[in-house]
Amino acid sequence: MNAPNTISLKPYNTFGFDVHCREIHTLNHKTELRTFFESGLFARNPKIISGGSNLLLTQNIDVPVIVNRIKGISISRETEEHLYLSFGAGEPWHESVMYAVEHNWGGMENLSLIPGCMGAAPIQNIGAYGVELKDIFHELKAFNIQTGLFETFGLEDCKFGYRDSVFKNEKKNQYVITEVCLKLDKNPQIRTQYGDIQAVLDAQNLSEITIADASRAVIHIRQSKLPDPAEIGNSGSFFKNPVISAEQAAALQSQYPGLKSFPQNDKETKIPAAWLIENAGWKGFRRGEVGVHAKQALVLVNYGKGTGAEVHQLAQDIREDVRQKFNITLDFEVNIW
């Protein structure tokens, strides 16, 4: 007879939902994966949690939960121009960025203050301010839960797309990522052209801009727009920016001159989901204990006593309303359990 769901997952998700599971296992070292495999744990279809920052828990979990806490940062190799830095999958992302910035190794600075852990970064192909993980990715190591073997995935193997990878598609739920290696620049090129980074830096009248300056600018911008999960439950951006046909984008812009767009190629254009949600009237909306953040329409929030099911319903209502108003279907960025 199964034990009741008595273990709270509230500390393991940034929305702060107090859902429960029957059993939880902490993964501190990759060698423990072999023990899990031989014990039959993976045959019971466990859920894997790392930072819990891209997760919406809508119900209690009836399968085992594994919390990935594999740590460690080391230099794999280096050349005159690049340094290959390996991170344990359980290393917090922002702390990893700060480690690279402190050593003046460039590439991660525009991704400062993104919540979560290293192991989730390639699954999601995280991105912000003109940089995506794929731009600095070298390889990762992962444990195949079906064969019990460790495998290495290079850049092409991961099939990175916009907030997408092979681990969200054909390889979904088949691997536990243990280590991620990033290719960083020893002579960093500062990327300030995206968003408000340059404006923030200009206001400081700096004679020379470093990656530390760029990182601080990104942190300032994010803190001014996004709520701290420690203060109000959220998972950051809940929706992806939709990519639509260039023709549809042009038609929308003729109807809404204030709409910004970002051509991806000759045929496709990316549209800000935040603009669509805000102009559909949802920014700042509140329904009971859940709602849409007042400063950033992409962020759904838990005011303290909400449930994952309520957030999920709100997200579906927003998506349907945007579809009806703009003929665009928004995709969720978070994983929904």
Phi and psi in degrees as a GROMACS rama.xvg file:
@    title "Ramachandran Plot"
@    xaxis  label "Phi"
@    yaxis  label "Psi"
@TYPE xy
-71.9165  145.075  ASN-2
-71.7717  154.211  ALA-3
-67.4434  160.933  PRO-4
-76.9353  96.1928  ASN-5
-115.896  -10.4972  THR-6
-94.179  119.443  ILE-7
-76.199  136.844  SER-8
-100.362  11.9251  LEU-9
-57.3147  -40.2072  LYS-10
-71.8449  -8.77829  PRO-11
-109.044  9.69273  TYR-12
-141.755  135.358  ASN-13
-75.1763  -11.4565  THR-14
-71.8841  -23.6157  PHE-15
77.4182  27.8584  GLY-16
-80.5916  133.924  PHE-17
-92.0403  59.8155  ASP-18
-88.1347  166.416  VAL-19
-128.253  160.636  HIS-20
-134.728  168.696  CYS-21
-84.3465  -34.7726  ARG-22
-151.803  149.948  GLU-23
-137.697  139.601  ILE-24
-126.409  130.154  HIS-25
-96.5999  126.247  THR-26
-99.6853  106.358  LEU-27
-99.7905  -22.837  ASN-28
-146.14  145.616  HIS-29
-62.4796  -24.351  LYS-30
-65.0619  -23.5132  THR-31
-68.7693  -17.8104  GLU-32
-64.8514  -34.9157  LEU-33
-63.6263  -41.1517  ARG-34
-63.3447  -44.3798  THR-35
-58.8138  -42.6146  PHE-36
-64.7557  -47.5132  PHE-37
-69.598  -24.558  GLU-38
-80.0222  -8.52124  SER-39
87.3369  8.19968  GLY-40
-60.0559  -41.3194  LEU-41
-71.1993  -22.0251  PHE-42
-68.9209  -13.7701  ALA-43
-98.0572  17.2768  ARG-44
52.6274  58.3709  ASN-45
-68.9716  157.454  PRO-46
-94.6937  142.069  LYS-47
-108.143  126.165  ILE-48
-119.015  141.285  ILE-49
-117.433  -95.3553  SER-50
-85.652  -18.3882  GLY-51
68.934  21.2555  GLY-52
-93.755  -5.06829  SER-53
-128.04  42.8583  ASN-54
-137.397  132.569  LEU-55
-116.558  111.372  LEU-56
-93.5641  112.558  LEU-57
-101.107  -8.20915  THR-58
-161.788  168.763  GLN-59
-63.9504  151.98  ASN-60
-103.025  122.137  ILE-61
-95.561  0.905805  ASP-62
-112.849  164.525  VAL-63
-61.2566  151.67  PRO-64
-116.94  129.823  VAL-65
-110.155  125.224  ILE-66
-100.891  115.793  VAL-67
-81.6911  111.169  ASN-68
-122.964  26.8086  ARG-69
-66.3877  122.99  ILE-70
-112.12  175.387  LYS-71
124.155  136.479  GLY-72
-132.986  129.036  ILE-73
-151.725  153.941  SER-74
-84.6125  121.227  ILE-75
-79.0292  -46.9567  SER-76
-167.51  171.42  ARG-77
-152.15  154.393  GLU-78
-122.332  -173.625  THR-79
-62.8023  -33.5615  GLU-80
-103.626  -27.3126  GLU-81
-128.674  155.034  HIS-82
-126.676  131.047  LEU-83
-102.003  109.538  TYR-84
-110.252  124.174  LEU-85
-102.046  137.924  SER-86
-125.517  138.577  PHE-87
-64.055  146.914  GLY-88
-63.3859  -21.3216  ALA-89
-91.8876  3.13029  GLY-90
-69.527  130.059  GLU-91
-59.4614  135.967  PRO-92
-60.6812  -51.6471  TRP-93
-63.0929  -40.3648  HIS-94
-62.9591  -33.4005  GLU-95
-67.6312  -40.1944  SER-96
-61.2439  -45.6421  VAL-97
-62.4005  -35.5013  MET-98
-61.608  -45.2073  TYR-99
-67.0769  -42.4162  ALA-100
-62.0788  -42.6869  VAL-101
-60.9252  -28.8479  GLU-102
-95.4681  3.59395  HIS-103
62.1166  36.3668  ASN-104
-99.1217  115.914  TRP-105
-88.5832  155.264  GLY-106
133.399  -33.3658  GLY-107
-95.9489  -13.6621  MET-108
-59.8349  -34.8969  GLU-109
-71.7926  -9.77222  ASN-110
-102.723  20.3241  LEU-111
-62.9361  147.909  SER-112
66.4658  13.4732  LEU-113
-75.0161  128.889  ILE-114
-73.2471  169.334  PRO-115
104.073  -174.81  GLY-116
-118.759  166.287  CYS-117
-58.5885  -39.5713  MET-118
-62.8284  -27.3338  GLY-119
-83.2429  -19.1256  ALA-120
-58.4924  -47.6254  ALA-121
-73.146  -28.7944  PRO-122
-59.8694  -44.0523  ILE-123
-89.1438  -14.9264  GLN-124
47.2599  61.0964  ASN-125
-57.4335  153.214  ILE-126
-159.227  155.843  GLY-127
-170.694  145.683  ALA-128
50.7242  48.9095  TYR-129
82.0109  5.99725  GLY-130
-128.58  137.323  VAL-131
-119.604  159.424  GLU-132
-55.3007  -39.0608  LEU-133
-57.8315  -24.4076  LYS-134
-69.7981  -22.1894  ASP-135
-122.362  5.41692  ILE-136
-78.5014  139.465  PHE-137
-111.313  -60.6968  HIS-138
-163.691  167.584  GLU-139
-138.755  159.431  LEU-140
-115.535  138.947  LYS-141
-145.427  152.637  ALA-142
-99.475  124.11  PHE-143
-80.9459  112.109  ASN-144
-75.0671  -8.31559  ILE-145
-92.8289  -34.8625  GLN-146
-102.036  -20.0768  THR-147
77.9368  19.0836  GLY-148
-114.005  151.461  LEU-149
-87.9357  140.495  PHE-150
-131.699  155.788  GLU-151
-112.577  133.622  THR-152
-116.478  123.096  PHE-153
-87.6632  -175.464  GLY-154
-58.1805  -48.4466  LEU-155
-67.4804  -33.8069  GLU-156
-62.9874  -30.0193  ASP-157
-79.1417  -16.3687  CYS-158
48.8487  54.2628  LYS-159
-66.2884  139.425  PHE-160
-137.984  -169.815  GLY-161
-66.6233  110.577  TYR-162
50.5949  41.7946  ARG-163
-150.073  155.54  ASP-164
-161.608  175.292  SER-165
-62.2969  -24.0842  VAL-166
-79.4031  -5.78723  PHE-167
-104.355  -1.20248  LYS-168
-126.419  -109.051  ASN-169
-68.0157  -21.0746  GLU-170
-103.15  13.6795  LYS-171
-60.9586  134.624  LYS-172
61.6384  22.3695  ASN-173
-109.963  -10.7214  GLN-174
-137.849  154.191  TYR-175
-115.171  115.215  VAL-176
-73.6035  131.859  ILE-177
-111.556  -28.1393  THR-178
-153.809  141.382  GLU-179
-127.349  129.816  VAL-180
-111.648  125.66  CYS-181
-111.142  145.799  LEU-182
-99.1248  106.977  LYS-183
-108.668  157.561  LEU-184
-94.2032  131.455  ASP-185
-77.5117  -25.1198  LYS-186
-118.061  80.8828  ASN-187
-61.8454  143.036  PRO-188
-103.198  117.98  GLN-189
-76.3522  126.842  ILE-190
-108.625  103.819  ARG-191
-120.554  5.34088  THR-192
-79.5079  -11.7757  GLN-193
-97.2228  137.876  TYR-194
64.0727  -141.94  GLY-195
-99.9296  12.6021  ASP-196
-57.5342  -49.9587  ILE-197
-63.3314  -38.6386  GLN-198
-63.7318  -41.0416  ALA-199
-63.9564  -41.3769  VAL-200
-69.9128  -38.6687  LEU-201
-60.6602  -36.788  ASP-202
-65.7846  -17.2061  ALA-203
-93.4554  -7.59739  GLN-204
51.9886  48.5833  ASN-205
-80.072  137.388  LEU-206
-75.9475  -30.8607  SER-207
-144.752  133.967  GLU-208
-100.646  130.269  ILE-209
-108.943  170.639  THR-210
-66.9733  -27.0574  ILE-211
-65.4316  -37.9189  ALA-212
-64.9621  -44.2465  ASP-213
-62.3504  -41.7959  ALA-214
-61.3356  -45.2112  SER-215
-63.3752  -36.1603  ARG-216
-64.9232  -43.8571  ALA-217
-62.3503  -43.965  VAL-218
-60.3715  -43.3811  ILE-219
-60.419  -45.2059  HIS-220
-64.8237  -46.1685  ILE-221
-64.507  -40.8866  ARG-222
-67.1191  -27.9518  GLN-223
-77.7745  -20.0408  SER-224
-112.306  -28.7895  LYS-225
-112.777  140.165  LEU-226
-75.4387  146.59  PRO-227
-78.2049  122.298  ASP-228
-57.7212  -23.2548  PRO-229
-70.5925  -20.3539  ALA-230
-104.227  -36.5436  GLU-231
-145.372  126.651  ILE-232
-61.7968  130.568  GLY-233
-166.168  169.885  ASN-234
-123.822  29.5014  SER-235
71.5987  -146.603  GLY-236
-65.0415  122.282  SER-237
-88.6305  -27.2392  PHE-238
-116.696  148.717  PHE-239
-82.2305  151.938  LYS-240
-72.9474  122.777  ASN-241
-73.1878  145.574  PRO-242
-108.105  118.869  VAL-243
-121.783  174.99  ILE-244
-68.4102  151.56  SER-245
-61.1084  -34.1103  ALA-246
-66.1825  -44.7567  GLU-247
-64.8691  -38.5205  GLN-248
-63.6795  -42.4183  ALA-249
-63.4619  -40.0227  ALA-250
-64.9761  -40.7238  ALA-251
-65.1584  -40.9934  LEU-252
-68.2293  -30.9639  GLN-253
-69.1332  -30.107  SER-254
-84.4306  -33.8115  GLN-255
-127.263  86.8298  TYR-256
-58.8946  -24.2008  PRO-257
-81.284  -2.87393  GLY-258
-75.1561  124.552  LEU-259
-84.9599  150.439  LYS-260
-143.333  156.858  SER-261
-133.178  96.2388  PHE-262
-56.3042  131.51  PRO-263
-95.0648  -31.8748  GLN-264
-165.617  -164.638  ASN-265
-68.2916  -21.8592  ASP-266
-111.751  -18.1735  LYS-267
-126.805  147.335  GLU-268
-136.638  136.681  THR-269
-91.7105  135.557  LYS-270
-116.354  136.717  ILE-271
-66.5175  118.994  PRO-272
-62.1608  -33.9075  ALA-273
-60.3885  -39.8385  ALA-274
-63.545  -44.685  TRP-275
-61.1542  -45.0493  LEU-276
-66.7789  -44.0506  ILE-277
-64.502  -42.4466  GLU-278
-78.4946  -8.21483  ASN-279
-89.3133  -2.48497  ALA-280
92.5457  17.1548  GLY-281
-97.7944  -15.9575  TRP-282
-61.26  126.472  LYS-283
81.9796  0.569984  GLY-284
-67.2593  141.556  PHE-285
-131.879  136.001  ARG-286
-129.124  99.6879  ARG-287
64.3471  -119.477  GLY-288
-99.8492  9.5326  GLU-289
-130.038  163.708  VAL-290
-178.412  -170.809  GLY-291
-107.648  131.468  VAL-292
-60.3385  143.091  HIS-293
-70.4136  -24.8235  ALA-294
-102.752  -17.8802  LYS-295
-144.895  109.864  GLN-296
-68.6627  -16.2804  ALA-297
-75.3325  -16.4029  LEU-298
-101.501  119.982  VAL-299
-94.7493  144.289  LEU-300
-130.139  154.074  VAL-301
-110.526  115.015  ASN-302
-77.2425  -0.850595  TYR-303
139.634  -37.0506  GLY-304
-124.595  15.9575  LYS-305
-77.4138  174.065  GLY-306
-122.943  159.808  THR-307
-63.1649  -35.4194  GLY-308
-63.7699  -36.6813  ALA-309
-68.4628  -40.9997  GLU-310
-64.0736  -41.9694  VAL-311
-61.4514  -42.8955  HIS-312
-64.8342  -41.6543  GLN-313
-60.6765  -44.5038  LEU-314
-60.9861  -40.7366  ALA-315
-66.3223  -38.8683  GLN-316
-65.3086  -41.7382  ASP-317
-62.9059  -46.047  ILE-318
-60.1439  -42.4623  ARG-319
-67.4715  -39.9094  GLU-320
-65.1612  -43.4846  ASP-321
-62.8948  -38.9965  VAL-322
-61.876  -43.7135  ARG-323
-68.7777  -38.5805  GLN-324
-78.748  -37.2862  LYS-325
-121.571  -1.64235  PHE-326
57.8859  38.74  ASN-327
-129.584  130.599  ILE-328
-99.5466  119.692  THR-329
-82.3422  140.099  LEU-330
-100.598  146.508  ASP-331
-77.955  140.967  PHE-332
-90.0752  -28.3353  GLU-333
-82.1377  158.5  VAL-334
-86.8918  134.415  ASN-335
-114.077  119.652  ILE-336
